[in-house]
Amino acid sequence: MKQSLQLKLGQQLTMTPQLQQAIRLLQLSTLDLKQEIHEFLESNPLLELDDDEGLHIDIPASIESKSTPDTPADNNEEARVESEWTESIPEELSIDSNWDDTYQSSAAVSDHHSHEGDGDFESRNAPSESIQDHLIWQLNLTHMSDRDIEIAYAIIECVQPDGYLSISTDDICESLSTELDDLDIEEVMAVQHRLQRFDPIGVCSIDLRDCLLVQLEAFNTHPLYKSTYNLINHYLALLGNRDFTQLSRKTKLKDEALKEVVDLIQQLNPRPGSVIDADDTDYVIPDVSVKKRNGTWQVELNNDALPPVKINETYSAMAGTAATGEDATYIKTSLQEAKWFIKSLQSRNETLLKVASCIVSRQIDFFELGEEAMKPMVLHDVAEEVGMHESTISRVTTQKYMHTPKGIFELKYFFSSHVNTASGGECSSTAIRAMIKKLVADEPAKKPLSDNKLAAILADQGIQVARRTVAKYREAMNIPPSNERKRLI
């Protein structure tokens, strides 16, 4: 084979460790990023918490209309991804550079920060109580024989999070027969009936009928107690199907009396275990906030969402005066990593604020008028306006939240597909959902709107949407079908 030299031209995106870090931080949620910052604080002594000063970004935080892109869109995908990061992150930072030349120095960390909130440590870190823990606590306060207590423990172990037993009392009796002599089903059921009166009332029940009848005992003085008991005991399936005509005929109750019985049943809890929730509550921390001041919608970063960090001045001064050796190399390397980490955090906040401002500018009608005024918008629309790639917009809008006067929404909430209207325009699928929700809320109680009727009403308003699409949107909003929405009055 003959050897030869050839010259080729080409473009290639080099994913440097710094660029990889910046992209990875961009896609993290606030909680994940907070954990990432704490891990970096533990591993890098050059970085520390700053109680007095956070990450300040000099970017305009208010908009009045659509924002204009800061950089033109590039057809080359790789070049665009590289440019949007290299604008805010320099190619190289000198190891012996002075930190004060780039960033303003800030005060040292206060000593009281590490002790803040220590008094509430137990309440914040205590494990959640399960339904079994709640029942055992009551069992320990109840006078029972040792034999009944052993049966009660076996029953409580079979309680599911919703409060019902996972197996029948026959199975529980069979499993205990090897440990307790002469055990019969009546003895197990007697202990079960006693546990059903524990808080919350109705736990340890086998089925819904049994659970509701136990709770109904609290209304034994109600004038319609016997009628309600009869309905639950014999016609619960008809009530589930909302077949009020058959219910009225079988129970021999007039509409007004039947409505009062149904209202009484609705006061009962079909899932008693739900009041004891063992799952930890995850609170959403908004990344940006939107407020209207002086007629202008302003977008601001939530500086309290992340712990403010800074370079340790003592160690950074040692990096410029340290001699050669392992310690000097370690300090200089840690200083370089700390600078890049803060730079990546700033770039993340810049991108987040830019994208959020663009979203607000395109969805001003939503903030002014509500969900029905939501405009269709996809990732490509925002990517073109801010001069970034769609993958970057996808990263920055995933698990990022915006606090608005109408509530807290994920940034992806503002993106939706479109449906063509009769006039040739477009309507957002989010707006259609809001219209369906409003129509269902205003529908007649005795004759709810079917999916076909909802599609016809939307068609009269110029929105061409199929019945199956209406059904899909309705199910996505957890709205039951028309036969389950039927009410007496």
Secondary structure, DSSP 4 states (H G I P E B T S, - for coil): ----------------HHHHHHHHHHHS-HHHHHHHHHHHHHH-TTEEE-SS---------EESSPPPPSS---S-HHHHHHHHHHTTS-S---TT--GGGTS---PPPPGGGGGTTGGGHHHHHSPPPPHHHHHHHHHHTS---HHHHHHHHHHHHTB-TTSBBSS-HHHHHHHHTTTSTT--HHHHHHHHHHHTTSSSTTTTBSSHHHHHHHHHGGGTTSTTHHHHHHHHHH-HHHHHTT-HHHHHHHHT--HHHHHHHHHHHHTS-S-GGGGS--SPP-----SEEEEEETTEEEEEE-TTSS--EEE-HHHHHHHHH--SSHHHHHHHHHHHHHHHHHHHHHHHHHHHHHHHHHHHHHTHHHHHH-GGGPPPB-HHHHHHHHT--HHHHHHHHTT-EEEETTEEEEGGGG-B-EEEBTTS-EEEHHHHHHHHHHHHHTS-SSSPPPHHHHHHHHHHTTB---HHHHHHHHHHTTPPPHHHH----
